[in-house]
């Protein structure tokens, strides 16, 4: 009898361990958990135990310049993020226009804050890879299209004058600020003819000593849903580029570099590169749910590195990760990029106009007169989706509390790649300021996930 009981106990223990290991494995498979929280988190009580605190800053109802100035002030002031000798790289959304492009008045508001730092001797570079080019233009102008040149119906007004990004830069040049320039990043390798975005052959380099272009690193992100039957490998890439103002080459991962003209050079240890993520808040449909802080990183990466690029074999680029079935899987390599290559020093999401149904159709955009900011892109995007986009659209894809929604799957996979705290274990400390009548005071409130 005792022997029989011992055998039963061993069987039960094996069964328990088997089920436990299956549970752990299932928690890591996006196809099984459908982009929701891990299996372990389903057994947690979010109301019990300490939560991680993420801070989000919100200013609204002022001009875009006022709102930007206010969120930066609430966060401790511009000098908390930018030093007087820094190279400031601003990464906007410039692929589209109207609500699809970063609000230009907000961008000007941030640049003005930087230039007004006492004794500022650094520079500001507006840089973007819109992944398109116009082959009919001269070589140096091929990338100078789309959001750089398009005059929009909305989101382009600066002090009563409609602008594009180029004319914004010209405003500073006319005032003698030659240290405000731009750079067009272009995908480094070749692409298939039917690939999305025809920008290509911008150059692949091993480092800044070789010239401008994209570095294809040996850092790889792996996405393996469906028990590992289908796999995607995504190589981490980043641009190196030379300032037309200072002649310094910016290595976005390792810092500023001065070439010696002989195939070498050195990193400048007395200078810093500050990356400011400056996206617009917009709907993005059946993959990421919204465009905001996380999605904007895709305009930093090289979309020719892996299919639908022609090389290297066996890889996919960030945009193609997950294919058409797991479209939210773009979040994985984005999160891995932030973890291994470069995290923005500050995220400022412009929500002057919010596209809740389309990138450029202005009938599907609403003026919200809002700026959102924070250092954590995941928490910022959660707040932007739940409290700004979702109330406008009412669409499931924009509801981050719905574990089956596109935005939630996207956020959860980014969290997995970052190794960060899951949403169910987070609280958000939200600092708000309104310029509207009856406003004028900063308020701070705590919001728990799902509240």
C-alpha positions in Angstrom: 0.0 0.0 0.0 2.8 2.4 0.9 4.6 1.5 -2.3 1.5 2.3 -4.3 1.0 5.7 -2.6 4.7 6.6 -3.2 4.3 5.8 -6.9 1.2 8.0 -7.1 3.0 10.9 -5.4 5.9 10.6 -7.9 3.4 10.6 -10.8 1.6 13.6 -9.4 4.9 15.4 -8.9 6.0 14.7 -12.5 2.6 15.9 -13.8 2.9 19.1 -11.7 6.4 19.8 -13.0 5.3 19.1 -16.6 2.3 21.4 -16.4 4.4 24.1 -14.7 7.1 23.9 -17.4 4.3 24.0 -20.1 2.9 27.1 -18.4 6.2 28.9 -18.4 6.7 28.0 -22.0 3.2 29.1 -22.9 3.8 32.4 -21.2 6.6 33.1 -23.7 4.7 32.2 -26.8 2.8 35.2 -28.3 0.5 33.1 -30.4 -0.8 31.3 -27.3 -1.1 34.3 -25.0 -2.3 36.5 -27.9 -0.1 39.4 -26.9 -1.7 39.6 -23.4 0.1 39.4 -20.1 2.3 36.3 -19.4 0.6 33.3 -17.9 2.2 34.0 -14.5 0.6 37.4 -14.4 -2.8 36.0 -14.9 -2.5 34.5 -11.4 -1.3 37.7 -9.9 -3.6 40.1 -8.1 -2.7 43.5 -9.5 -4.0 45.2 -6.4 -1.6 43.3 -4.1 2.0 44.2 -3.6 4.0 47.2 -4.7 3.7 48.4 -8.2 6.3 50.1 -10.4 5.6 53.8 -10.9 5.8 55.3 -14.4 5.5 59.1 -14.7 3.6 60.7 -17.6 3.5 64.5 -18.2 0.5 66.2 -19.9 0.0 69.8 -21.0 -3.0 70.9 -22.9 -5.1 73.8 -24.2 -2.1 76.1 -24.8 -0.3 76.6 -28.1 2.0 73.8 -29.1 5.0 75.9 -28.0 3.4 76.6 -24.6 2.5 72.9 -24.1 6.0 71.7 -24.9 7.5 74.3 -22.7 5.2 73.3 -19.8 5.9 69.6 -19.9 9.6 70.1 -20.1 9.3 72.6 -17.1 7.3 70.0 -15.1 10.0 67.4 -15.8 12.7 69.6 -14.3 13.6 72.0 -17.2 15.5 71.6 -20.4 18.9 71.5 -18.8 18.0 68.3 -17.1 18.1 66.7 -20.5 20.4 68.8 -22.6 23.9 70.2 -21.9 25.3 73.4 -23.4 27.7 71.5 -25.6 25.4 68.6 -26.7 24.5 67.4 -30.1 20.7 67.1 -30.0 19.2 64.7 -32.5 15.4 65.2 -33.0 13.6 62.3 -34.5 10.1 63.3 -35.8 7.5 61.5 -37.9 8.3 62.9 -41.4 7.0 60.1 -43.6 3.5 61.6 -43.8 1.8 65.0 -43.4 -1.3 66.4 -41.8 -2.0 64.4 -38.6 0.7 61.9 -39.7 3.5 64.4 -39.2 4.9 65.7 -36.0 3.4 69.1 -35.1 5.9 71.7 -36.4 5.0 74.4 -33.9 5.8 71.9 -31.1 9.1 71.0 -32.7 10.0 74.7 -32.9 9.0 75.1 -29.2 11.4 72.4 -28.2 14.3 73.7 -30.4 13.8 77.2 -28.9 14.1 75.7 -25.4 17.5 74.2 -26.4 18.8 77.3 -28.1 17.9 79.4 -25.1 20.1 77.3 -22.8 22.6 79.9 -21.4 25.8 79.7 -23.5 24.5 76.9 -25.7 27.3 75.9 -28.0 26.0 72.6 -29.3 23.7 71.9 -32.2 20.3 70.5 -33.2 19.9 68.0 -36.0 16.5 67.0 -37.2 16.9 63.5 -38.6 14.5 60.9 -40.0 14.4 57.9 -42.4 11.1 58.0 -44.2 12.1 54.9 -46.2 11.1 56.6 -49.5 13.0 58.5 -52.1 12.4 60.1 -55.5 14.7 58.7 -58.2 13.9 61.6 -60.5 15.6 64.1 -58.2 19.4 64.7 -58.0 21.2 62.3 -55.7 21.5 64.7 -52.7 17.8 65.6 -53.0 16.2 62.2 -53.5 15.2 61.9 -49.8 13.9 65.4 -49.7 10.2 64.5 -50.1 7.0 63.7 -48.2 6.9 65.3 -44.8 10.0 67.3 -45.4 8.5 69.3 -48.3 4.7 68.7 -48.0 2.6 71.7 -46.9 -0.2 70.3 -44.8 -3.8 71.3 -44.1 -3.1 70.9 -40.4 -0.1 70.5 -38.0 2.1 72.8 -40.0 1.0 76.2 -38.7 3.7 78.2 -36.9 2.6 81.7 -35.7 0.1 81.9 -38.5 2.3 80.7 -41.3 2.1 77.2 -42.8 5.4 75.4 -42.9 7.1 72.1 -43.7 10.2 70.8 -42.0 12.5 72.4 -44.5 11.0 75.9 -44.1 11.1 75.4 -40.3 14.9 75.0 -40.5 15.1 78.0 -42.8 13.5 80.1 -40.1 16.5 79.4 -37.9 19.0 80.0 -40.6 17.4 83.4 -41.3 17.9 84.3 -37.6 21.5 83.3 -37.7 21.1 79.9 -36.0 23.3 77.9 -38.4 23.5 75.1 -35.8 20.0 73.9 -36.6 20.3 71.5 -39.5 18.8 68.3 -40.9 19.9 64.8 -42.1 18.1 62.3 -44.3 18.9 58.8 -43.2 18.4 56.3 -46.0 18.1 52.5 -45.9 21.6 51.1 -46.5 21.3 48.1 -48.8 19.2 47.1 -51.8 15.5 46.1 -51.7 13.2 44.1 -53.9 11.3 46.2 -56.4 8.0 45.4 -54.7 9.3 46.2 -51.2 7.4 48.8 -49.1 9.4 52.0 -49.3 11.8 52.5 -52.1 14.6 54.2 -50.2 17.7 52.1 -50.6 21.5 51.9 -51.2 22.3 54.6 -48.7 25.4 52.7 -47.6 26.4 50.0 -45.0 29.4 50.8 -42.8 31.2 49.0 -40.0 31.6 52.3 -38.0 31.8 56.1 -38.4 35.4 55.9 -39.6 34.2 54.3 -42.8 31.7 57.2 -43.6 28.0 57.8 -43.4 25.5 54.9 -43.6 24.0 52.2 -41.5 25.8 49.9 -39.1 24.6 46.3 -39.3 25.5 44.9 -35.9 25.8 41.3 -34.7 23.0 41.9 -32.1 20.0 39.9 -33.2 16.4 39.7 -32.0 14.5 36.4 -32.4 10.7 36.0 -32.6 9.5 32.4 -32.5 5.7 31.9 -32.1 3.8 28.7 -32.7 6.1 26.5 -30.6 9.1 27.8 -32.6 7.8 26.3 -35.9 8.0 29.8 -37.5 11.0 32.0 -36.7 12.1 35.5 -37.6 15.6 36.9 -37.0 16.0 40.7 -37.0 19.4 42.3 -36.9 19.8 45.5 -35.0 20.9 48.4 -37.1 21.5 52.1 -36.6 22.7 55.2 -38.6 26.0 57.1 -38.5 25.8 60.5 -40.1 27.8 63.7 -40.3 26.6 67.1 -39.2 26.7 69.7 -42.0 27.3 72.3 -39.3 30.1 71.0 -37.2 31.6 68.2 -39.4 31.2 65.8 -36.4 30.0 62.3 -37.2 27.2 61.1 -35.0 27.4 57.4 -34.1 23.9 57.0 -32.6 25.0 54.1 -30.4 28.4 55.1 -29.3 28.5 58.9 -29.5 30.2 61.7 -31.5 33.2 60.8 -33.7 35.8 63.0 -35.4 37.3 61.5 -38.5 41.0 62.1 -39.2 40.7 61.9 -43.0 42.9 58.8 -43.1 40.3 56.1 -42.5 40.4 56.5 -38.7 39.5 59.0 -36.0 38.3 59.1 -32.4 35.2 59.4 -30.3 34.8 62.8 -28.6 34.6 62.1 -24.9 33.8 65.8 -24.1 30.6 65.8 -26.2 27.3 64.0 -25.8 24.6 62.9 -28.3 21.1 63.4 -27.0 18.3 61.6 -28.8 14.9 63.2 -28.5 12.0 61.1 -29.7 9.4 63.6 -31.1 6.5 61.6 -32.7 3.0 62.5 -33.5 0.0 60.6 -32.0 -1.9 58.8 -34.7 -3.8 55.6 -35.5 -1.7 53.0 -37.3 -4.3 50.2 -38.1 -3.7 46.5 -38.0 -0.2 46.2 -36.6 0.9 48.7 -33.9 -2.6 50.1 -33.2 -1.1 53.6 -32.8 1.9 55.7 -33.9 3.6 57.3 -30.9 6.9 56.8 -29.0 7.6 53.1 -29.7 6.6 53.1 -33.4 8.7 56.2 -34.1 11.9 54.1 -33.5 11.2 52.3 -36.8 12.3 55.5 -38.6 15.7 55.0 -37.0 16.3 51.4 -38.2 17.3 50.2 -41.6 14.5 48.5 -43.5 16.7 47.0 -46.1 18.5 44.8 -43.6 16.8 41.4 -44.2 13.7 40.6 -46.2 12.2 42.4 -48.1 15.8 43.7 -48.4 18.0 41.4 -50.5 20.6 40.8 -47.9 21.5 39.3 -45.4 19.9 35.9 -46.1 17.8 34.4 -43.4 16.9 37.8 -41.8 13.9 40.0 -41.8 13.9 43.8 -41.1 11.9 45.3 -38.3 8.9 46.1 -40.4 8.6 42.6 -41.7 9.1 40.8 -38.4 6.1 38.6 -37.7 4.8 38.7 -41.3 1.1 39.3 -42.0 -0.1 37.0 -39.2 1.8 38.5 -36.3 1.9 42.1 -37.4 2.2 43.3 -33.8 5.6 41.5 -33.7 7.3 44.7 -34.9 7.3 45.7 -31.2 9.8 43.0 -30.4 12.8 44.3 -32.4 11.8 47.9 -31.4 12.0 46.9 -27.8 15.3 45.1 -28.4 16.7 48.2 -30.2 15.9 50.3 -27.2 17.5 47.8 -24.8 20.7 47.1 -26.8 21.3 50.1 -29.2 19.8 53.3 -28.0 17.0 54.6 -25.8 15.8 58.1 -26.3 16.7 60.6 -23.6 13.2 62.1 -23.7 10.0 61.2 -25.5 7.6 64.1 -26.4 4.4 63.0 -28.3 2.7 65.8 -30.1 -1.1 65.5 -30.0 -2.2 68.9 -31.2 -4.1 67.0 -33.9 -4.8 63.3 -33.2 -5.5 60.9 -36.1 -8.0 58.4 -34.7 -8.9 56.9 -38.1 -6.3 57.8 -40.7 -2.8 59.3 -41.2 -3.7 62.1 -43.6 -7.5 62.3 -44.0 -8.2 65.3 -41.9 -11.9 64.3 -41.5 -10.6 61.5 -39.3 -8.5 63.7 -37.0 -9.5 65.7 -33.9 -7.7 68.7 -32.5 -6.7 67.9 -28.9 -4.2 70.7 -28.1 -2.2 68.3 -26.1 1.5 67.4 -25.5 2.5 64.2 -23.7 6.0 63.5 -22.4 8.0 60.9 -20.4 11.1 58.9 -20.3 9.4 55.5 -20.6 7.9 55.0 -24.1 5.7 52.0 -23.1 3.9 53.9 -20.3 3.6 57.0 -22.5 2.0 54.9 -25.4 -0.3 53.2 -22.9 -1.6 56.5 -21.6 -1.8 58.0 -25.1 -3.8 55.1 -26.4 -6.2 54.8 -23.5 -6.9 58.4 -22.6 -6.5 60.1 -26.0 -6.9 57.9 -29.1 -9.4 55.2 -27.8 -11.9 57.8 -26.4 -11.9 59.4 -29.9 -12.2 56.2 -32.0 -13.9 53.7 -29.7 -12.1 51.1 -31.8 -10.9 47.9 -30.1 -7.5 48.1 -31.7 -6.8 51.3 -29.6 -7.8 49.9 -26.2 -4.7 48.9 -24.3 -6.7 47.3 -21.5 -8.1 44.7 -23.9 -5.5 41.9 -23.9 -6.5 40.9 -27.4 -6.3 44.3 -28.9 -3.6 45.3 -31.4 -2.1 48.0 -29.2 -2.0 45.7 -26.2 -0.3 42.9 -28.1 2.2 45.5 -29.4 2.9 46.9 -25.9 3.2 43.5 -24.2 5.7 42.3 -26.8 7.8 45.5 -26.4 7.7 44.9 -22.7 8.9 41.3 -23.2 11.8 42.5 -25.3 12.7 45.2 -22.9 12.5 42.9 -19.9 10.4 45.5 -18.3 7.5 45.4 -15.7 4.2 44.1 -17.3 1.3 46.6 -17.5 -0.7 44.7 -14.8 2.0 45.5 -12.3 2.2 49.3 -13.1 0.8 52.5 -11.8 1.0 55.8 -13.6 1.8 59.0 -11.9 0.3 61.6 -14.2 1.3 65.3 -14.0 -1.2 67.5 -15.8 -1.4 71.2 -16.6 -4.2 73.0 -18.5 -4.0 76.5 -20.0 -7.8 76.6 -20.2 -9.8 78.9 -18.0 -10.1 77.3 -14.6 -6.8 75.6 -15.2 -3.4 77.0 -14.6 -2.3 74.7 -11.8 -0.3 71.5 -12.1 -2.1 68.5 -10.7 -0.6 65.1 -10.0 -2.7 61.9 -9.7 -2.0 58.2 -9.6 -3.7 55.9 -12.0 -3.5 52.1 -11.6 -3.4 49.9 -14.7 -7.0 49.1 -15.8 -8.5 51.9 -13.8 
